[in-house]
């Protein structure tokens, strides 16, 4: 009986290897990337690419284990959720109020050590942010938010209540 159960699991495991979720790899840079609308210093861009872009852009650098199911499906879902929350490749398409709020969320998540996720940095140790990198990102966010606040009316930066 145990042999049959094991055999069924092996067959299922082999069968699911033929399913491949679409990869999150875009051709070139998006015209809607945050860098097309705002000044992103090279050091900030390097930190974002290393620690954020795999889950929060249209270009994910996939590890070798993405070739194994069900890991590939888990990663595809994780990246989709990350992009739904914040997508640097589509940042310029967000309304100004959403951009403003997302920048504040970036700052908060980094200050509270919520991002990058510990499940990500466990394997991608180079994505861990040290204090200098955290300060670099939060200072850039503060400058960018101040710039946005100076350019746009205050009511355009708050979330409008729906009636």
N, C-alpha and C positions, 0 to 999 in steps of 0.2 A: 504494500500500500504506500509506504514512504517513497519507494522508487517511482511510483506513478506520479505522486504529488511533485517530487523533484523534477521528473521529466516534463510535466506540464509547465512548471516554472521556467525551466530551461527553454522550452519551445516558445513560451510567451516572451521571455527575455530576448531571444533571437528575433522573433517576429517584430517586436517594437523597434529593433535597430533599423528597420527599413523606413520608419517614419522620421522625417527630418523637418523640424520647424524652420521657417524662413529665418535667415540670419539678418542681423541688424548692421548691414554694411552698405553705406551710401557711396555713390560715385562722387568723389571730390568733396569740397566744402560747400555747405548750404549757403545760399544767398541770404538766408534768414538767421544765420548763426549770430550769436551775441556779439562776436567780434566785428560784424559788419555794421552794427548800429552803435556800439559803444567802444571806447578805447579800453583795450584789455592789455595791460603791460605784459611783456614776454614772460616775466617770472610768474605772474598770475596765470597766464595761459598754460604754462608748463605744469603748474600745480593742478589746474582744472583737468587737463588732459590725462595726467597720471592718476588722479584720485577720483575723478567724477565722470569723465566722458564715457567710460565703458557702459554705465547704466543710464546716463543722462544726456545722450547725444544719439545721432543717427549712425555712429560708427563705434562698434564694439570690437575690441581685440579679444578674440575667443581663445581660451586655453585648450590644451589637447583634450581634456576630459569632456569638452562640449561635443565630442564625437560619439559619446556613449549615452544611450537612453537609459533611464529617464532623466538623466542629468541635463541633456540638451533642452528638454521641455521645461524643466525647472528654470534654467537660465533664461530661456526665451520669455517665460512669464515674468521673471524677475526684472529683466530689462524693459519689458513692456510697461510694467508698473512704475518703474523708475522714470521712464520717458513720459508717462501720463502725468506724473507729479511735476517734473521739470525736464525740459528738453533744451539744452543749450543750442542745438542745431536749428531750432524753431523759435528761439527766444524773441526774435524781432517780430514775429507774427502775433505775439501776445499784446493785448491792450495795455496801455501804459500803466494803468492801476495794477494789473496782474504782474507786470514786470517789476514794479516797485515792491509789491508784496513778496514776490519770489526772491528778490534780493535780500529782503529782511529774513525770510525763511532760511536762505543759505547761511547767513550770518548766525542765526540762532542754532541751526543744526550743527554747525561747526563748533561754536562756543560750548554747546552742551555735549560734544563728542558723540553725536548721533550719526554724523556722516564724516567720512565714509563708514558704511556699515561694518560692524566687527566681523560678520560672516564673510565679507569681501576681503578685509585686511588680514584675516587669518591666513588666507592663501596668497594674496597680493600684498605682501608686507611692505613693498615700496610705496604703496598707496597711503600708508599711515601718515598723518599730518603731525609734524612737530610744532612746537609753540611758535616758532618764527613763521612757518607756513600758514598756520591759523591766523596769526596777526596780519600777515600779508593779505590774505583773502578778506578778512573782516575790515581792514583799513580800506581796501579797494571798494568793497561793498558800500562802506560809509560814504566815500567820496562820490561814488556813482549815484547813490540815493540822494545825496545833497544836490548833485547836478540836476537830477530829474526833478526834485522838489523846486528848484529855482526856475526850471523851464516850463512847468505845467501847473495849471490851477489846482489848488488843494483838493477840490471835490473830484477831480479826475483820478486821484491817487487812492481813494477809499473805495471799498467794495460797496456797490449800490444795493440797497435792500429791494427785494422784489415784492411787489404788492399783489 
